[in-house]
Amino acid sequence: MCCPTLFGLEGIVADELRFGGGLTTVRAENGRVLFEGDERTLAWANLNLRCAERVLIRLGSFPAASFDALFEGVRALPWEQFIPADGAFPVKGHCLDAALHSVPDCQKIIKKAVAARLGEQYHQSWLEETGAKYQIQFAIMRDTAELYLDTTGAGLHKRGYRANSNAAPLRETLAAAMVKLARWRGREPLIDPFCGSGTIAIEAAMIAQRRAPGLLRAFEAEKWACIAPSVWQQAREAALANVDTDTAADIVGSDIDPACVQLSAENARKAGVASAIRFEQADALERDYSDPGVLFANPPYGERLLDVQTAEKLYAGLGQALAASPRKQYILSSDPLFERCFGRKADKRRKLYNGMLKCELHMYFKHSPRRSAKTDRDSLSGFTKNS
């Protein structure tokens, strides 16, 4: 199987599979994680993975420098092990640095090859495709084709609790990754002063309560005849049994916009973690950060909200507000001048992607309130606009 991921999250997903799923055959690559398992593994992964984008069954890989090679390679794969006679099998995918660069033409060839294979197996000259959907995905890179079946449907970041969001929402899988990178498990107070639609606070509460992110939604493979309904039922029962609602996590989300506060509270209620989070209206630059704990922030980047100059002024104000705070701080930004504006170099940075937007997670965990903001700004004096 294969889990596509946002770039930068491959190692986190691999650890989820190893330590959460108990898997040993796991390999992280750029933008994806490969692993092995059975239908129980497939159901567990869909329900429990917090940072993966979807779960695919990898049917095969073969050279495909021509349409004939693509057709024969696809037809040789065991599609009938998954797709029944009435199954619908739409095709989508992409080509990169390959002789076969036309995606529509590749879609047609793959569709024709799968239909030929299924027609031979089921002794039918025409396939109605009136049953459940078995989404075929392909990737042709450097003249090698890989074929998959998508078991997830809507991406795993769509948990089911965020029907509505603010203008620039943070993807749920990325919010969960930020919390995991901080190794936060609910033992320290947590605050998000730019809560928006509440995603970071909600994902943190779900982690603290060991609440599986997929409990509120359905998956495409639940309709498949090749996977017994009992497999999904057992996976859901196990996930429910693992929830610990008695965890006393101290989580606060705030926003200057009262509409965001109301939206966050509603999303937390839908997610089942409303009792674990306190949402309030507050200006992030005027909050009291003197207590210990952890701060997560996804302030406006100047891409979709505010303009760049206003966003950088906000970073400077935030840096001043946090200069003497004992809190560990994890701040996501796409601005290459964030540290200069904020006034401090991060103890560690992690390159991440919010959708297609390249960002960095700036991590401050060694900062002492005794260290002055001037000392930090002096350390940045060598920065230039291009650094």
TAHUZI-V274929 format. One record per residue. N is the residue number from 1. RES is the residue in one small letter. SS is DSSP state (A for helix, B for strand, O for the rest). PSI is psi in radians with two decimals (none if undefined). Layout:
N & RES & SS & PSI
N & RES & SS & PSI
This chain:
1 & m & O & 2.96
2 & c & B & 2.35
3 & c & B & 1.90
4 & p & B & 2.57
5 & t & B & 2.81
6 & l & O & 2.52
7 & f & O & 2.32
8 & g & O & -0.24
9 & l & O & 0.08
10 & e & A & -0.80
11 & g & A & -0.62
12 & i & A & -0.78
13 & v & A & -0.70
14 & a & A & -0.72
15 & d & A & -0.65
16 & e & A & -0.73
17 & l & A & -0.69
18 & r & A & -0.87
19 & f & A & -0.53
20 & g & A & -0.75
21 & g & O & -0.16
22 & g & O & 0.46
23 & l & O & 2.58
24 & t & O & -0.50
25 & t & O & 1.45
26 & v & B & 2.30
27 & r & B & 2.11
28 & a & B & 2.31
29 & e & B & 3.07
30 & n & O & 2.02
31 & g & O & 0.11
32 & r & B & 2.83
33 & v & B & 2.23
34 & l & B & 2.47
35 & f & B & 2.95
36 & e & O & 2.62
37 & g & O & -3.06
38 & d & O & -2.87
39 & e & A & -0.49
40 & r & A & -0.66
41 & t & A & -0.74
42 & l & A & -0.81
43 & a & A & -0.74
44 & w & A & -0.79
45 & a & A & -0.77
46 & n & A & -0.70
47 & l & A & -0.59
48 & n & A & -0.37
49 & l & O & 2.21
50 & r & O & -0.44
51 & c & O & 0.02
52 & a & B & 2.76
53 & e & O & -0.56
54 & r & O & 3.02
55 & v & O & 2.11
56 & l & B & 2.52
57 & i & B & 2.20
58 & r & B & 1.88
59 & l & B & -0.62
60 & g & B & 2.97
61 & s & B & 2.44
62 & f & B & 2.76
63 & p & B & 2.43
64 & a & O & 1.28
65 & a & O & -0.09
66 & s & O & 2.84
67 & f & A & -0.61
68 & d & A & -0.77
69 & a & A & -0.66
70 & l & A & -0.80
71 & f & A & -0.87
72 & e & A & -0.66
73 & g & A & -0.71
74 & v & A & -0.76
75 & r & A & -0.42
76 & a & O & -0.20
77 & l & O & 2.62
78 & p & O & 1.13
79 & w & A & -0.55
80 & e & A & -0.28
81 & q & A & -0.32
82 & f & O & -0.77
83 & i & O & 2.11
84 & p & O & 3.11
85 & a & O & -0.54
86 & d & O & 0.13
87 & g & O & 2.48
88 & a & B & 2.35
89 & f & O & 1.27
90 & p & O & 2.76
91 & v & B & 2.33
92 & k & B & 2.81
93 & g & B & -2.84
94 & h & B & 2.77
95 & c & B & 2.47
96 & l & B & 2.18
97 & d & O & 0.86
98 & a & O & 2.68
99 & a & O & -0.62
100 & l & O & 1.63
101 & h & O & -0.13
102 & s & O & 1.89
103 & v & A & -0.80
104 & p & A & -0.70
105 & d & A & -0.70
106 & c & A & -0.67
107 & q & A & -0.78
108 & k & A & -0.76
109 & i & A & -0.77
110 & i & A & -0.76
111 & k & A & -0.78
112 & k & A & -0.70
113 & a & A & -0.73
114 & v & A & -0.73
115 & a & A & -0.66
116 & a & A & -0.76
117 & r & A & -0.83
118 & l & A & -0.65
119 & g & A & -0.71
120 & e & A & -0.76
121 & q & A & -0.65
122 & y & A & 0.07
123 & h & O & 0.82
124 & q & O & 2.42
125 & s & O & -0.26
126 & w & O & 2.33
127 & l & O & 2.13
128 & e & O & -0.56
129 & e & O & 0.81
130 & t & O & -0.08
131 & g & O & -2.69
132 & a & O & 2.73
133 & k & B & 2.33
134 & y & O & 1.53
135 & q & B & 2.09
136 & i & B & 2.32
137 & q & B & 2.51
138 & f & B & 2.69
139 & a & B & 2.16
140 & i & B & 1.93
141 & m & B & 2.23
142 & r & O & 0.79
143 & d & O & 0.38
144 & t & B & 2.25
145 & a & B & 2.42
146 & e & B & 2.36
147 & l & B & 2.40
148 & y & B & 2.80
149 & l & B & 2.27
150 & d & B & 2.06
151 & t & O & -0.17
152 & t & O & -0.81
153 & g & O & -2.22
154 & a & O & 2.47
155 & g & O & 2.65
156 & l & O & -0.33
157 & h & O & -0.27
158 & k & O & 1.52
159 & r & O & -0.52
160 & g & O & -0.12
161 & y & O & -0.19
162 & r & O & 1.24
163 & a & O & -0.57
164 & n & O & 2.71
165 & s & O & 2.97
166 & n & O & -3.03
167 & a & O & -0.46
168 & a & O & 1.25
169 & p & O & 2.60
170 & l & O & 2.32
171 & r & O & 2.39
172 & e & A & -0.67
173 & t & A & -0.61
174 & l & A & -0.67
175 & a & A & -0.77
176 & a & A & -0.66
177 & a & A & -0.67
178 & m & A & -0.77
179 & v & A & -0.70
180 & k & A & -0.66
181 & l & A & -0.51
182 & a & O & -0.09
183 & r & O & 0.64
184 & w & O & 2.30
185 & r & O & 0.18
186 & g & O & 0.03
187 & r & O & -0.29
188 & e & O & 2.63
189 & p & O & 2.48
190 & l & B & 2.40
191 & i & B & 2.45
192 & d & B & 1.82
193 & p & O & -0.03
194 & f & O & 1.05
195 & c & O & -0.38
196 & g & O & -1.95
197 & s & O & 0.21
198 & g & O & 0.21
199 & t & A & -0.83
200 & i & A & -0.81
201 & a & A & -0.71
202 & i & A & -0.78
203 & e & A & -0.67
204 & a & A & -0.75
205 & a & A & -0.68
206 & m & A & -0.66
207 & i & A & -0.78
208 & a & A & -0.64
209 & q & O & 0.04
210 & r & O & 0.66
211 & r & O & 2.08
212 & a & O & 2.32
213 & p & O & -0.34
214 & g & O & 0.16
215 & l & O & -0.46
216 & l & O & 0.03
217 & r & O & 2.94
218 & a & O & 2.88
219 & f & O & 2.61
220 & e & A & -0.71
221 & a & A & -0.15
222 & e & A & -0.33
223 & k & A & -0.06
224 & w & O & 2.37
225 & a & O & -0.39
226 & c & O & -0.12
227 & i & O & 2.08
228 & a & O & 2.42
229 & p & A & -0.51
230 & s & A & -0.49
231 & v & A & -0.79
232 & w & A & -0.69
233 & q & A & -0.79
234 & q & A & -0.67
235 & a & A & -0.70
236 & r & A & -0.71
237 & e & A & -0.71
238 & a & A & -0.69
239 & a & A & -0.72
240 & l & A & -0.68
241 & a & A & -0.38
242 & n & O & -0.22
243 & v & O & 2.34
244 & d & O & 1.61
245 & t & O & -0.13
246 & d & O & -0.09
247 & t & O & 2.17
248 & a & O & 1.23
249 & a & O & 2.49
250 & d & O & 1.69
251 & i & B & 2.26
252 & v & B & 2.32
253 & g & B & 2.38
254 & s & B & 2.77
255 & d & B & 2.63
256 & i & O & -0.35
257 & d & O & 2.03
258 & p & A & -0.51
259 & a & A & -0.64
260 & c & A & -0.67
261 & v & A & -0.77
262 & q & A & -0.73
263 & l & A & -0.74
264 & s & A & -0.76
265 & a & A & -0.67
266 & e & A & -0.72
267 & n & A & -0.68
268 & a & A & -0.64
269 & r & A & -0.77
270 & k & A & -0.61
271 & a & A & -0.20
272 & g & O & 0.30
273 & v & O & 0.37
274 & a & A & -0.62
275 & s & A & -0.25
276 & a & A & -0.12
277 & i & B & 2.46
278 & r & B & 2.08
279 & f & B & 2.43
280 & e & B & 2.70
281 & q & B & 2.22
282 & a & O & 2.63
283 & d & O & 2.14
284 & a & A & -0.51
285 & l & A & -0.16
286 & e & A & 0.10
287 & r & O & 2.80
288 & d & O & 2.03
289 & y & O & 0.45
290 & s & O & -0.28
291 & d & O & 2.65
292 & p & O & 2.92
293 & g & O & -2.67
294 & v & B & 2.42
295 & l & B & 2.27
296 & f & B & 2.42
297 & a & B & 2.41
298 & n & O & 1.23
299 & p & O & 2.83
300 & p & O & 2.41
301 & y & O & -0.32
302 & g & O & 0.19
303 & e & O & -0.93
304 & r & O & -0.44
305 & l & O & 2.44
306 & l & O & -3.13
307 & d & O & 2.98
308 & v & A & -0.76
309 & q & A & -0.73
310 & t & A & -0.70
311 & a & A & -0.73
312 & e & A & -0.58
313 & k & A & -0.65
314 & l & A & -0.73
315 & y & A & -0.72
316 & a & A & -0.76
317 & g & A & -0.66
318 & l & A & -0.70
319 & g & A & -0.70
320 & q & A & -0.71
321 & a & A & -0.51
322 & l & A & 0.03
323 & a & O & -0.65
324 & a & O & 0.18
325 & s & O & 2.41
326 & p & O & -0.04
327 & r & O & 2.49
328 & k & B & 2.44
329 & q & B & 2.30
330 & y & B & 1.87
331 & i & B & 2.20
332 & l & B & 2.29
333 & s & B & 2.60
334 & s & O & -0.04
335 & d & O & 2.08
336 & p & O & -0.29
337 & l & O & 0.30
338 & f & A & -0.87
339 & e & A & -0.69
340 & r & A & -0.75
341 & c & A & -0.73
342 & f & A & -0.54
343 & g & O & 0.05
344 & r & O & 2.48
345 & k & O & 2.44
346 & a & O & 2.60
347 & d & O & -0.51
348 & k & B & 2.58
349 & r & B & 2.59
350 & r & B & 2.14
351 & k & B & 2.21
352 & l & B & 2.91
353 & y & B & 2.20
354 & n & B & 1.61
355 & g & O & -2.14
356 & m & O & 0.02
357 & l & B & 2.08
358 & k & B & 2.21
359 & c & B & 3.01
360 & e & B & 2.41
361 & l & B & 1.97
362 & h & B & 2.09
363 & m & B & 2.15
364 & y & B & 1.79
365 & f & O & -0.05
366 & k & O & -0.04
367 & h & O & 2.31
368 & s & O & 2.40
369 & p & O & -0.26
370 & r & O & -0.30
371 & r & O & 2.28
372 & s & O & 2.70
373 & a & A & -0.55
374 & k & A & -0.71
375 & t & A & -0.74
376 & d & A & -0.70
377 & r & A & -0.59
378 & d & A & -0.64
379 & s & A & -0.27
380 & l & O & 0.03
381 & s & O & -0.39
382 & g & O & -0.10
383 & f & O & 2.54
384 & t & O & 3.02
385 & k & O & -0.44
386 & n & O & -0.05
387 & s & O & none
